[in-house]
Amino acid sequence: MTTAEQRVTEAIEARRELISEAIPEELPIKRPERLYEASRYLLDAGGKRLRPTMLFLAAESFADVDPLSVPYREFPDVEGEPIDVMAAGVSVEVIHLFTLIHDDIMDDDDLRRGVPAAHRKYDTETAILAGDTLYSTGFEIMLETGAPADRSVRALDRLASTCTEICEGQALDIDFESRLDVTSAEYDEMIELKTAVLYAASAAIPAILLGADDETVEALYRYGLDVGRAFQIQDDLLDLMAESEDMGKQRGSDLIEGKRTLITTHAREQGVDVDGLVDPEDPTDAEIDDAVATLRESGSIDFARNRAHELIVQGKDRLEVLPDNEARGLLADVADFLVEREY
């Protein structure tokens, strides 16, 4: 592991521990217990907590404080007043989990984060309600930051717009499954809406709450869009490359389910019969291995990997508006980590 990889891993671990400790405070299990147990189920299962980590680092970089030196519950804004950015971090993680629960139901997936999906652990009705509860609770928690009213409204507006855009992206993703003519531009639009906008919100919301100027808020938002798109492309690559045990879901699930990715879109343009690569009714590891070999030969895997790296470079360039401090460096390291991770 390189020094940069070790630095970003330690940064994520430190902030993941803090956000994990705060989740039970913000989302306690109460009556009806089964609903709140289901709501907390995947939150308690772990996860990298990348979105709240990005939120915390954005706050640290803008405020120009030493990482982890100031409690996130009392983080100084531009006037030195305490803002609860921990609440904002929990909010975006809760919103993220709402999308995962509903996504698993729509895809009828069995696994998430190495454990049975929420609708498998409980039942579909309870899982839907758990997702809905997380959705509404995310907004309630965002109201607990103690920021001035005008900034709270802006943060809530950004979060609400983000949730709408995520649904739009999911709708496009579903529509693409029945189309053979999806273009790379359409795919890019879809992943921006479905995945990247929550990273963008995570980077921009702390700047809004702390009183940053519009240029800084916009730059952080664009940084999140770029690295969020790169994250999704890397996810598509890992779906083919990583082991099921590492990913917490079946390897090659995108191919099996007929999902369109930048890899398969490019492969179609090269004349590859993508839908014939894997038998969706009875997929085997050998078929997936052969499919990966075909996609590699078409140049589609390298095409996707190169696009992800281009987006990371573009995203890191947007950080120039921030003070040159350790947190800004960690934001750049996190961007690299998103396309270098192995699961």
Salt bridges, closest charged atoms under 4 A:
GLU13 OE2 - ARG16 NH2 2.21
GLU25 OE1 - ARG73 NH2 3.03
GLU26 OE2 - ARG73 NH1 2.73
ASP44 OD1 - ARG40 NE 3.07
GLU60 OE1 - ARG15 NH2 3.05
ASP77 OD2 - ARG151 NH1 2.98
ASP84 OD2 - ARG73 NH1 2.96
GLU93 OE2 - ARG49 NH1 3.09
GLU93 OE2 - ARG113 NH2 3.72
ASP103 OD2 - ARG112 NH2 3.89
ASP103 OD1 - LYS194 NZ 3.86
ASP104 OD1 - ARG112 NH2 2.70
ASP107 OD1 - LYS259 NZ 3.51
ASP108 OD1 - HIS119 NE2 3.79
ASP108 OD1 - ARG120 NH2 2.72
ASP110 OD1 - ARG120 NE 2.71
ASP123 OD2 - ARG34 NH2 2.95
ASP132 OD1 - HIS102 NE2 3.52
ASP173 OD2 - LYS194 NZ 2.64
ASP173 OD2 - LYS259 NZ 3.21
ASP175 OD2 - ARG179 NH1 3.80
GLU177 OE2 - LYS259 NZ 3.51
ASP181 OD1 - ARG179 NE 2.86
GLU186 OE1 - ARG179 NH2 2.93
ASP188 OD2 - ARG229 NH1 2.81
ASP214 OD1 - ARG154 NH1 3.79
GLU218 OE2 - ARG222 NE 2.83
ASP226 OD1 - ARG229 NH2 2.80
ASP226 OD2 - ARG318 NE 2.57
ASP235 OD1 - ARG341 NH2 3.20
ASP239 OD1 - LYS249 NZ 3.85
ASP275 OD1 - ARG260 NH1 3.63
ASP275 OD1 - ARG268 NH2 3.11
ASP289 OD1 - ARG251 NH1 2.84
ASP302 OD1 - ARG305 NH1 3.54
GLU310 OE1 - ARG307 NH1 3.46
GLU320 OE1 - ARG328 NH2 3.40
ASP333 OD2 - ARG7 NH2 2.78
ASP336 OD1 - LYS316 NZ 2.99
